[in-house]
Amino acid sequence: RKNSSENILSSVNRRLLHEGRLMLAESTRLLDVYLFLFDDFLLITKIKRNKKKHGGSDTNLIPVCPSLTPELQSFIREGGFCTVLDQPIPLDRLTLKSIEPV
């Protein structure tokens, strides 16, 4: 949902608890996703890889937020980025179930 009055990630009271990669099963395919677990919601983003090569530029010089995990920093330096897959899921509406690995 578009909400121009507030950026969902800008709350000073919100804390990032955990983040990491995951494979999401979506009907007939698997999606490479990156999850951000905040203290009030779960944000699922789709990992995109930039197909264009940076001609001769040193990707280590790209500034990356130091609070990100080294894995995500490396991914961004390689030209990757994350796009929000769907609306954030409030934790009070989230149910977790343990399932057998595929």
N, C-alpha and C positions, 0 to 999 in steps of 0.2 A: 504494500500500500504506500502511495506517495504521501509524504508528510514533510512539507517544506519548512515547517516551523521548528522542527527539532531534528538534529542528527542523532540517531540511536546510539552511536558509539561515543558521543561527547559527554555523557553524564560523568560528573566528577565522583559520584558515589558508586559507580559501577566498577567491579573488579573482574579482571580476567583470571579465571581459576585454572584453566587448562586449554591447550590447543594441540592439534595434531592431524595427521593424514589418516584417511579411512577410505575403504572401498565401499561404495553404496550400491546395493542391488536395486536396479530400477527396471522392472518388468523383464525385458530380454537382454539388458546390457548392464555392465558395471561402470560406475562413474568414479573417477578419482576426485575425492572431495577433501576439503580442509575444514575442520570444525573449530569453532571458538566457543568455549563454555564460559559464560559469564556467570556472576552470582545470581542473575535474575532471568537469563534466557540462553538458549543454544542457537548459534548462528552457523548455518551450513553454507559453505561457499564451494563453487566449482573451480577446480584448478585449470587454468588455461596456460598453454605454452605459446610464447611468441615465436612464430615460424620464421620471422625475419632475423637475419644475423646482423649484429652490430659491426659494420665494416671497419675493422681495425681499431675499434675503441676498446679500452680496457674496462671490462665490466666490474672489476674490483673497485673502481672509483665511483660507482653508483651509490649515492647515500641511501642507507637503509636504517630504519628505526631500530635502535639497539635493544629495545625491549622485546623484539620478536625472537623466536627460537632460531638457533643457527641454521636449522633445516630450512625454515621459511626465508631467512635472509639469503641463503645460497640460491634458493629457487627464484627469488626476485632478481638477484644479480644476473641470473641466467636469462632474464627477460620474461619470466613467468609472472602471472598475476592471478588474483582470485576475484570472482564475481559472485555476488549473493545469489544463491540458488532459489531461495524461497523466503517468505517472511520469517523473522526470528520466532523460535518456539519458546513461549514462557515456561519456566521450569515448573510452575504449579499446574501446567497442563500436559506435562511430559511423563510418559510411562516407559520405564526400561524393563526389558525382558532378556533373560539369558537364553541363547539358542545354540544349537550344535553348529560347529563350523561346517561350511559347504565343502 
